[in-house]
Amino acid sequence: MLFFLLSGINTYAQKVIGLVIDKVTKQPIPGVSINAEGVTVRTNQLGQFEITAPHPSDTLKITAIGYKTLFVAPGKPNILLTIELEPKINGLSEVTVRGDKSFKKDSLANRADFAPQFNYKGPRVIDAFTGGNGLNFYPGEFFSVNLLVLVQALTKKSTPEYKFNKILIRDEHEQFVDEKFNRGNVSRITGLKGDTLSVFLVLYRPTYELALKSTDYDMEVYIRERFNKFKENGFKSTGLILSKSNKNDTPVKAD
């Protein structure tokens, strides 16, 4: 009975959760249109989307300005889909577009767009049992087990909803760290540039927990302390030395 019950869950519709990235840069693409038989959604600022296809066999049509249209078959359910879009080649001159980004505004907008995904908890094993008082069952007390809820609780971590929730939270944490520890701030404080700056950013990137409890002043102190340590070590990083006499900051092998 359980087999037939579970096998019929995705008969009429299929929920697809995925990420759209640039095929060349591997960066997420916001505002991409995903269409499945008249149902259309768009990716958020992190390139993520969720769509329920009316039929499991529906093909997704992926369109975005500046990219080639792509048709994708979702495939098996419960798999996080990663879609790579190929940029269109044109003869326009290169231009630089600058804009002010606010982590707080982006985060609030993202949480509003994906509120159900951010708040996803999923069923617990105890939720499958009815008739008892929480985890306390008394001798002779009647209780029943909802097998479907039990299976969902035991397999929760393999569902796309659970994975998408973790991706959303992880990306939000990474953006928060970037708000305080980025190339602009670090270069301004340390004077580092080029590859030397890139190595420093990798070596001393703070954790989300540290960034969360640090004020702007605390973060500047942290960066200066790590920069002094970086100089004392001769700009060493995993067998490479970034020579201060090298104007291009090109890594050279350490002795």
C-alpha positions in Angstrom: 0.0 0.0 0.0 2.9 2.3 0.9 4.6 1.6 -2.5 1.5 2.5 -4.5 0.8 5.6 -2.4 4.3 7.0 -2.9 4.5 6.1 -6.6 1.4 8.2 -7.3 2.7 11.4 -5.7 4.3 12.8 -8.9 1.8 11.4 -11.4 0.1 14.7 -12.3 2.6 17.4 -11.5 6.3 17.8 -10.8 8.0 20.5 -8.7 11.3 21.5 -10.1 13.8 23.5 -8.1 17.0 24.8 -9.8 19.7 27.2 -10.4 20.6 29.1 -13.6 24.2 30.2 -14.2 26.3 31.7 -17.0 28.0 28.9 -19.0 31.2 31.0 -19.2 31.5 32.7 -15.9 29.6 30.2 -13.8 27.9 33.1 -12.1 24.1 33.0 -11.2 21.8 34.9 -13.6 18.8 36.8 -12.0 15.6 37.5 -13.9 15.7 34.4 -16.1 12.3 33.3 -17.4 11.4 29.6 -16.9 8.2 28.4 -18.6 6.4 25.1 -18.5 3.2 24.8 -20.4 1.9 28.3 -19.6 3.4 28.4 -16.0 6.1 31.0 -15.8 8.5 32.0 -13.0 11.7 34.0 -12.9 15.0 33.4 -11.1 15.8 35.5 -8.0 18.9 37.6 -7.4 20.9 34.4 -6.8 19.7 32.7 -10.0 17.4 30.3 -8.1 13.9 29.3 -9.1 11.0 26.9 -8.2 8.3 25.9 -10.7 5.6 23.3 -10.7 5.2 21.7 -14.1 1.6 20.6 -14.9 2.9 17.3 -16.2 6.1 15.4 -15.3 7.0 15.2 -19.0 6.8 18.9 -19.6 9.9 20.6 -21.1 11.2 23.8 -19.5 11.8 26.8 -21.8 14.6 29.0 -20.4 14.9 32.5 -21.8 17.0 35.6 -20.8 18.1 38.8 -22.5 21.6 38.3 -23.9 21.5 34.5 -23.8 20.5 31.8 -26.2 17.1 30.2 -25.5 17.4 26.7 -24.0 14.9 23.8 -23.6 15.5 21.5 -20.7 13.8 18.2 -19.7 13.6 18.3 -15.8 14.3 14.5 -15.6 13.9 12.7 -12.4 12.1 14.4 -9.5 13.8 15.4 -6.2 17.0 16.5 -8.0 18.3 20.0 -7.8 18.6 21.2 -11.4 21.5 23.3 -12.6 21.1 25.0 -15.9 23.9 26.7 -17.9 22.9 29.5 -20.3 25.2 30.3 -23.2 25.7 34.0 -23.9 24.8 35.4 -27.3 27.8 36.8 -29.3 27.3 40.3 -30.7 29.4 43.1 -32.0 28.6 45.7 -29.4 31.5 47.5 -27.7 32.2 46.5 -24.1 30.6 48.8 -21.5 30.8 48.9 -17.7 27.6 49.1 -15.8 27.9 50.2 -12.1 25.2 50.2 -9.5 24.8 50.4 -5.8 23.8 47.1 -4.2 22.5 46.8 -0.7 22.8 43.5 1.1 19.9 44.3 3.4 17.6 45.3 0.6 18.6 42.3 -1.5 18.2 39.9 1.4 14.8 41.2 2.4 13.6 41.0 -1.3 15.0 37.5 -1.6 13.3 36.3 1.6 10.0 37.9 0.5 10.2 36.1 -2.9 11.2 32.8 -1.4 9.5 32.9 2.0 8.1 29.3 1.9 11.6 28.0 1.0 13.4 30.0 3.7 10.9 28.9 6.3 10.9 25.2 5.2 11.2 22.8 8.1 9.8 19.6 6.8 8.0 16.9 8.9 9.5 15.4 12.0 9.4 11.7 12.8 7.3 12.5 15.9 4.7 14.1 13.6 4.0 10.7 12.1 2.6 9.5 15.4 -0.8 10.5 16.6 -2.7 9.8 19.8 0.3 10.3 22.1 1.4 13.4 24.1 4.5 14.3 22.2 7.2 11.7 22.8 5.6 10.5 25.9 3.5 7.4 25.3 2.0 5.6 28.2 1.4 1.8 28.5 -1.9 0.8 27.0 -2.4 4.2 25.2 -3.6 4.0 21.6 -1.7 5.7 18.9 -1.4 5.4 15.1 1.4 5.9 12.6 1.0 7.9 9.4 3.4 6.0 7.1 3.5 8.7 4.4 4.6 11.4 7.0 7.1 9.0 8.5 8.7 8.3 5.1 8.8 12.1 4.3 10.5 12.8 7.7 13.1 10.1 7.2 13.9 11.2 3.6 13.6 14.9 4.2 17.3 15.7 3.6 17.1 14.2 0.1 14.2 16.4 -1.0 14.8 19.5 -3.3 12.9 21.6 -0.8 15.4 20.8 1.9 18.4 21.3 -0.4 17.0 24.6 -1.8 16.5 25.8 1.8 20.2 25.1 2.6 21.4 26.8 -0.6 19.3 29.9 0.1 20.7 30.2 3.7 24.3 29.4 2.6 24.2 32.0 -0.2 22.7 34.6 2.1 25.6 34.0 4.6 28.2 34.3 1.9 26.7 37.6 0.7 26.7 38.9 4.3 30.4 38.1 4.6 31.1 39.8 1.2 29.4 42.9 2.4 32.1 43.3 5.1 35.0 41.5 3.6 35.3 42.3 -0.1 38.0 43.4 -2.6 37.1 47.1 -2.2 37.3 47.2 1.6 40.3 45.0 1.9 42.2 46.9 -0.8 41.4 50.2 0.8 42.7 49.1 4.2 45.7 47.1 3.1 46.7 48.6 -0.2 46.9 45.1 -1.8 46.0 44.7 -5.5 45.9 42.1 -8.2 46.8 38.5 -7.4 48.2 39.4 -4.0 44.8 40.7 -3.0 43.1 37.6 -4.3 45.4 35.3 -2.2 44.7 37.4 0.9 41.0 37.2 0.4 41.1 33.4 0.1 43.5 32.9 3.1 41.8 35.2 5.6 38.1 35.2 4.6 36.2 35.3 7.9 33.4 32.9 8.9 29.8 34.0 8.8 29.7 33.8 12.6 32.7 36.2 12.9 31.3 38.7 10.4 27.9 38.6 12.1 29.2 39.7 15.5 31.7 42.2 14.1 31.1 45.9 13.7 32.7 47.8 10.8 35.5 48.8 13.2 36.0 45.2 14.4 36.3 44.0 10.8 38.9 46.7 10.0 40.9 45.6 13.0 40.6 42.0 11.9 41.8 42.9 8.3 44.8 44.9 9.6 45.8 42.1 12.0 45.6 39.5 9.2 47.5 41.8 6.9 50.4 42.1 9.3 50.5 38.4 9.6 50.4 38.1 5.8 53.4 40.4 5.5 55.3 38.5 8.2 54.8 35.3 6.3 56.3 36.9 3.2 53.0 36.7 1.3 53.3 32.9 1.3 50.4 30.7 0.3 50.5 27.0 -0.3 54.0 26.9 -1.8 53.7 30.3 -3.6 55.3 33.6 -2.8 53.9 36.8 -4.2 57.0 38.9 -4.7 56.8 42.5 -3.6 59.3 43.4 -6.3 57.1 42.0 -9.0 55.0 44.8 -10.3 52.4 42.5 -11.7 52.0 40.6 -8.5 52.7 37.4 -10.3 53.1 34.3 -8.1 56.5 32.7 -8.1 57.6 29.4 -6.6 58.9 29.5 -3.1 62.3 28.0 -2.3 
